[in-house]
Structure formats: C-alpha cells, structure tokens
C-alpha cells in the first residue's frame, strides 16, 4: 500500500526529532525551508526542516529513532531505522545537487506499509 507524503507545512520547526548519523551524502546540508514533491505525484509541500533527519524519515515526524548506515558515499546514502512506537524503514538518499535530493523511503508505520519517492529542493529560510 502506498501512502503519499502528507502536506506538512511547518511540521518540523524546532529541535531535531531523531539522532541520525553524520552522512557524507548530506554534508553541507542546510536547515531551512525545503519543498518535498512526490515524483510523478502531488505538488511540492513546504517543510521547515531543522536537520537532515527530516529527509531520512521521509518527512514523517517520529522521536526515538535508531539509525543503521548501510551505505554512505559522497552522492548517496542508505540507512535503516527503528523508532519508538514500532515505526521502521529503509531510506535511500541521492544527492543530485547541493540543494536537490531524491529520497526513496519504504517501511512500516502503524502496522501498515508505506513507500514514497520524493524530490527535496531547498527553497530558502523558514
């Protein structure tokens, strides 16, 4: 079952929600407003992201996540995660440019599967 990226304007303002690993693919990442658009789907949703964990969790808030790095290069990272409350997933982040990333995410949330492919483009400050 495919769950679309929710419209999450202003959802993640404030402190980081998870302690993600430092990844080469996300070096130079900047906090601010990002536009997350599902590839081939819904228009971009503005997200105020304080940390790159936002992309690793595909825009879904969740506290208490533990990440495992599967692959990490200058242009791509793959992580898996398990969060308090049972959410778990796998995320692949590809750096297209310094302000554009493609995020493939899949996993289980609330006992239901989810999958999404989104493009994250930095739009400026929050």
N, C-alpha and C positions, 0 to 999 in steps of 0.2 A: 504494500500500500504506500502510496506516495503522499507525503504531507508537504504542502507548499510552504516556503519561507513566509512566516507571518509578517504583517506590516508592523514594524516595531520602532516607529519614530520615537526617538529619545529614550528608548528602552534601557540602554546600558550606561547612562550618565552616572558618574560616581566611581567608587572603588572597583578594582578588578574582582571578578566573580570566581576565578579559579587561578591556581598557580601552575601555569603551563611552563614547559621547559623553554629555554632560550634556543631558538632555531635559526640556522644560517639563512634559510629561505625568508625569514621575517626580519632579518637585520635591517635597520633603517626604517622599520615600520613606524608610522606616526599616528599618535592619537588624534581624534577629530571626528568630523562627520564623514561617513562612508555611505555610498549608495550601493545597496545589495540587490541585484536583479537576477531572478531565476533565468537561466539560459533557456531561450525559446519559450518563456512564460510570462509571468506577471511583470509589470513595470518595477523599476528600482524603488526600494523602500529606504528612506534615510535612517541611518543608525548612528548614534553618537557613541563611539567606541573609545573607551579609556585605555584598553590594552588589546594586544593581538589575540588573546584568549577568545574574544568575541568571534573571530573568524574560525578558530579551531572548534568552537561549539556551534558553528553554522548559524550564529545569531540567536540561538536559544539560550536564555539565562539558566544557570544552574550552579549551585555552590557545592564545594567539597569534591571537586573532580581530581582524579589522579591520572596523569598522562604517562604513556609509554611511547618513546620515539622508535619508530620502525625504520625510517629513512630520513636523512637530513642532508641536503646539498644546497648550493647557493640559490638554486631556482625552484626547488621542490622539497616539500616535507610531508611525511606520512606519520600520523600519530593515532593511537587508540586511546580511549579514555573510559573510566568508570566513575560515576558520580553518586553522591549520596542520593537516596531515593530510587536507585536502580537504573537510572539512565546510563547507557553505554553506547559507544560508537567508534567509528573509524573516519578520520578526516584526511584528505589529501589536499594540500595547498600548493598551487603552482604560481610562482611569481612571473607575471607577464611583463610588467614594468614596475618601477618603484611605487607607483600609485594604482596599480591594477593587478588583482589576484583572481585566480579561478579556484573555487573551493568545491570539492566533491565530498559530500558527507552522507553517511548512512549509519543506521544503528537502531536501537530500541529506546522508546520513550513511553512511559506509562504502559508498558507491556505491548506496545504496537510498533511495528517497523516504520522507519522513515528513511527517505532518500531525497537528496537535492543536489543540484549543481547550480552554483551561483557565481556571478562575477561581482567582485567588490572593487569599487572605484572610489578613491579618496576625493571628497568634494570640498574640503576646507575645514575650518574650525566649527566647533559645536556652538 
